[in-house]
């Protein structure tokens, strides 16, 4: 595949807009594996004669692969270009789905899901967020938000399609058909991603005045990357509490699982709106300020779960939580693009996104463990608030360092 670089004139251009549409479609196809597995879980459990816990292992391996794969594939995209990463992803999505559909037991099915996450889903998240950020300047925030929304759109599209397939042609045929469709579609779309992002002669300056450098926030790239990764763990441990446990929480309150599922759907739908709105805000105030704003609002929404446990208030608080949290993760990609050197964008974005997924996994488990110990979700919500506070402290500290170094740079010039 071609390694020709686009020119700086292509930034914010019609070419960038068409590329953004391509990335949205790629994410829609590539993220199918993380949602289809939840739909076929009951059928897989019945056919293989296993427990619900064993049937959940494939999803766990898929998400772990998703996290670690994003970190590695981000580095590969920096070195070899996004098109080659997507070609590997297309083959892995097709191969993973087909392998899972032909598997003779839970071990093979779980390994196939791990492949889907590691090289398939991961190729169409962090690397695409990083790539998108390099094609936009004035509208970088909204562009990255549109790209990231492909994940939630996949969650809206694929479950009903997979459910229809399970009912009419069986889960195995459904998996094979989805894999071939998504894999071939990704391979064709990857051909439109052969150009490398524009390489600027000087450090890019965002329209909000942020200058990328080898010393982001006055720290080394490694130090800044790991601090942002710790912040990502903190915000996503907090984020996981309502997303993972809202259905169980509603059941405990006597409202039933169906009401909880409706609240979760409402939360994710508002998350799409949140990503787009946060992207527009990011274009005005920059990534670090948007992340700090999102962290504060998410903390407020978590606190609102504590005094309100009625049915209608929970619907409202769930919607509010979705509106406040959906733009947080894409903000990290914006921060990396604004503050980090271009050569590290893919690797750093992948590492931070991996940390956010670790936070989601830890938050889901930790909230359940706290509930088992305390017998109440009250302490679990407070645990989420504490982790969110950790995120706020780190982000506020980085923001203050950036303001200090920005002032020093202005003085020296």
Secondary structure, 3 states (H helix, E strand, C coil): CCCCECCHHHCCCHHHHHHHHHHHHHHHHHCCHHHHHHHHHHHHHHHHCCCHHHHHHHHHHHHHHHHHHHHHHHHHHHHHCHHHHHHHHHHHHHHHHHHHHHCCCHHHHHHHHHHHHHHHHHHHCHHHHHHHHCCCCCCHHHHHHHHHHHHHHHHHHHHHHHHHHHHHCCHHHHHHHHHHHHHHHHHHHHHHHCCECCCCCCCCECCCCCECCCCHHHCCHHHHHHHHHHHHHHHHHHHHHHHHHHHHHHHHCCCCHHHHHHHHHHHHHHHHHHHHHHHHHHHHHCHHHHHHHHHHHHHHHHHHHHHCCCHHHHHHHHHHHHHHHCCHHHHHHHHHHHHCCHHHHHHHHHHHHHHHHHHHHHHHHHHHHHHHHHCCCHHHHHHHHHHHHHHHHHHHHHHHHHHHHHHHHHHHC
